[in-house]
């Protein structure tokens, strides 16, 4: 039945199983519009009329919680916890290219790919 809590989100470590999350308000929806999330590209456009990044990310998190709470479709696993990998988020790890050919970019995780 569409609109019911996802059976795969019941024990999600990130809170998606807390029941059905309320939809975004009109103001929150507007905050995720292409006009609001655009990146100012010149000096004349300082982005003063745009919401700050933290507010946009908070609304995006709420949107993802909402969509996960009523997920209807392919049964992917929502029960995961990546806390052990948080330490590596500070690095710009790049794994582009063939994992079997040595890269000239030294910050990678190819040793875990093959």
C-alpha positions as CSV (number, residue, x, y, z in Angstrom):
1,X,0.0,0.0,0.0
2,X,1.6,3.3,-1.1
3,X,2.2,5.8,1.6
4,X,2.9,3.3,4.4
5,X,6.2,2.9,6.2
6,X,8.8,1.0,4.3
7,X,9.2,-2.5,5.6
8,X,12.9,-2.2,4.9
9,X,13.3,1.0,6.9
10,X,12.0,-0.4,10.2
11,X,15.4,-0.8,11.8
12,X,17.3,1.8,9.9
13,X,20.3,3.1,11.9
14,X,19.7,6.6,10.6
15,X,16.1,7.0,11.7
16,X,14.2,6.3,8.5
17,X,12.2,3.7,10.5
18,X,10.7,6.3,12.9
19,X,7.4,6.1,11.0
20,X,6.1,8.2,8.2
21,X,7.9,11.6,8.1
22,X,5.7,14.6,7.2
23,X,6.1,16.0,3.7
24,X,8.1,19.1,3.2
25,X,6.3,22.4,3.5
26,X,6.0,24.7,0.5
27,X,8.8,26.9,1.9
28,X,11.1,23.8,2.3
29,X,10.2,22.6,-1.2
30,X,11.1,26.0,-2.6
31,X,14.4,25.9,-0.8
32,X,15.4,22.9,-2.9
33,X,14.4,24.5,-6.2
34,X,17.1,24.9,-8.9
35,X,16.9,28.7,-8.4
36,X,17.7,28.4,-4.6
37,X,20.5,25.7,-4.8
38,X,22.4,27.4,-7.7
39,X,25.9,28.5,-7.1
40,X,26.6,32.2,-7.7
41,X,29.0,32.5,-10.6
42,X,30.1,36.1,-10.7
43,X,31.0,39.0,-8.4
44,X,27.7,40.9,-9.1
45,X,25.7,37.9,-7.9
46,X,26.7,37.5,-4.3
47,X,24.0,35.0,-3.4
48,X,22.5,37.3,-0.8
49,X,18.9,36.2,-1.7
50,X,19.8,32.5,-1.4
51,X,19.3,30.4,1.7
52,X,22.5,29.4,3.5
53,X,24.0,25.9,2.7
54,X,23.3,24.5,6.2
55,X,19.6,25.3,5.8
56,X,19.5,23.7,2.3
57,X,21.3,20.6,3.6
58,X,18.9,20.3,6.6
59,X,15.9,20.4,4.3
60,X,17.5,17.9,1.9
61,X,18.1,15.6,4.9
62,X,14.4,15.9,5.8
63,X,13.4,15.1,2.2
64,X,15.6,12.0,2.2
65,X,14.1,10.9,5.5
66,X,10.6,11.4,4.1
67,X,11.3,9.5,1.0
68,X,13.0,6.6,2.9
69,X,10.1,6.4,5.3
70,X,7.6,5.7,2.6
71,X,10.0,3.9,0.2
72,X,8.0,1.8,-2.3
73,X,10.0,0.0,-4.9
74,X,13.3,-1.9,-5.1
75,X,14.1,-3.4,-1.7
76,X,17.6,-2.0,-1.1
77,X,19.1,-2.3,2.3
78,X,18.5,0.7,4.6
79,X,20.3,-1.0,7.5
80,X,23.9,0.3,7.3
81,X,26.2,2.3,9.4
82,X,29.3,3.9,7.9
83,X,30.7,5.4,11.1
84,X,34.0,3.6,10.6
85,X,34.5,5.5,7.3
86,X,33.8,9.0,8.7
87,X,37.6,9.6,9.2
88,X,38.2,9.2,5.5
89,X,35.6,11.9,4.5
90,X,38.3,14.6,5.0
91,X,40.3,13.3,2.0
92,X,39.6,13.9,-1.7
93,X,39.9,10.3,-2.7
94,X,39.7,9.8,-6.5
95,X,39.3,6.4,-8.1
96,X,38.8,7.4,-11.7
97,X,40.3,5.2,-14.3
98,X,41.2,1.6,-14.6
99,X,41.9,0.0,-11.1
100,X,44.5,-2.3,-12.7
101,X,46.7,0.5,-14.1
102,X,48.8,2.7,-11.8
103,X,47.6,6.2,-11.5
104,X,49.7,9.4,-11.1
105,X,47.1,10.6,-8.5
106,X,48.3,9.1,-5.2
107,X,45.2,9.7,-3.0
108,X,43.0,6.7,-3.9
109,X,41.6,3.5,-2.5
110,X,42.3,1.2,-5.4
111,X,43.9,-1.4,-3.1
112,X,40.3,-2.1,-1.9
113,X,38.7,-2.2,-5.4
114,X,40.3,-5.4,-6.8
